[in-house]
């Protein structure tokens, strides 16, 4: 059982979405992967317009999560800025350049209801 001061996956995903939206991330999608993945409950996928914006979005997500008592378990991809993954345990955040996102198409991979 989680302590009361720990955010639920839904609360954490809302926090992440608010941060991404405030900084003008594009095409924010939320995928509930409970039952499909044992590593996380929710995936948030968003695009940035440049590697600089992708890094800024990830940094803001990390900072805001820490302020709410949720330090990331890991962060990968910050150097290149094409695809940064922020692992907040219950919520996995993927921030990508549009061409990287199109290539890997995580929405189709994880969401059975996603359009072809």
LINVEN-V442521 format. One record per residue. RES is the residue in one small letter. SS is DSSP state (a for helix, b for strand, c for the rest). PHI is phi in degrees with one decimal (none if undefined). OMEGA is omega in whole degrees, 0 to 359 (none if undefined). Layout:
BEGIN
res/ss/phi/omega
RES/SS/PHI/OMEGA
RES/SS/PHI/OMEGA
END
This chain:
BEGIN
res/ss/phi/omega
x/c/none/182
x/c/-82.0/174
x/c/-62.4/183
x/c/-62.6/184
x/c/-83.4/179
x/c/-91.1/182
x/c/-73.8/173
x/c/-74.5/178
x/a/-59.4/180
x/a/-66.0/179
x/a/-63.0/180
x/a/-66.0/179
x/a/-65.6/176
x/a/-63.7/177
x/a/-60.4/180
x/a/-61.2/180
x/a/-61.1/179
x/a/-60.8/179
x/a/-62.9/181
x/a/-62.5/180
x/a/-65.3/179
x/a/-59.3/182
x/c/-98.0/173
x/c/65.9/172
x/c/-63.5/182
x/b/-107.9/171
x/b/50.9/180
x/b/-75.4/179
x/b/-125.0/177
x/b/-117.9/180
x/b/-118.2/175
x/b/-85.0/184
x/c/-108.8/175
x/b/-60.5/182
x/c/88.5/178
x/c/-109.7/183
x/b/-140.2/177
x/c/-95.1/184
x/c/-92.4/181
x/c/-160.2/178
x/c/-98.0/185
x/b/-132.5/172
x/b/-113.2/174
x/b/-112.5/181
x/b/-120.1/180
x/b/-147.2/179
x/b/-115.7/171
x/b/-115.3/185
x/c/-82.0/180
x/c/-151.8/178
x/a/-61.8/178
x/a/-64.5/179
x/a/-68.1/178
x/a/-58.1/179
x/a/-64.6/180
x/a/-65.3/178
x/a/-61.3/180
x/a/-62.7/180
x/a/-60.9/180
x/a/-68.4/177
x/a/-61.1/181
x/a/-60.5/182
x/a/-62.3/182
x/a/-66.2/178
x/a/-62.3/178
x/a/-60.4/179
x/a/-60.5/180
x/c/-99.4/175
x/c/78.7/180
x/c/-124.9/177
x/c/-71.1/180
x/c/-65.3/174
x/c/-70.9/178
x/b/-166.4/177
x/b/-138.4/181
x/b/-134.1/174
x/c/98.8/184
x/c/-64.7/182
x/c/-64.4/184
x/c/-77.0/179
x/c/77.9/177
x/c/-81.4/182
x/b/-151.1/179
x/b/-112.8/178
x/b/-110.7/176
x/b/-113.7/182
x/b/-93.7/178
x/c/-103.6/180
x/c/66.9/181
x/c/-75.7/180
x/b/-129.4/177
x/b/-108.0/184
x/b/-107.9/178
x/b/-114.7/178
x/b/-118.9/189
x/b/-137.0/166
x/b/-70.8/183
x/a/-54.8/182
x/a/-68.0/177
x/a/-68.6/179
x/a/-62.8/178
x/a/-60.9/182
x/a/-65.7/184
x/a/-84.9/173
x/c/46.1/181
x/a/-59.5/180
x/a/-58.5/180
x/a/-67.3/181
x/a/-63.8/187
x/a/-101.6/184
x/c/-115.7/181
x/c/-63.5/181
x/c/-92.1/181
x/c/-69.7/178
x/c/-67.9/181
x/c/-65.9/none
END
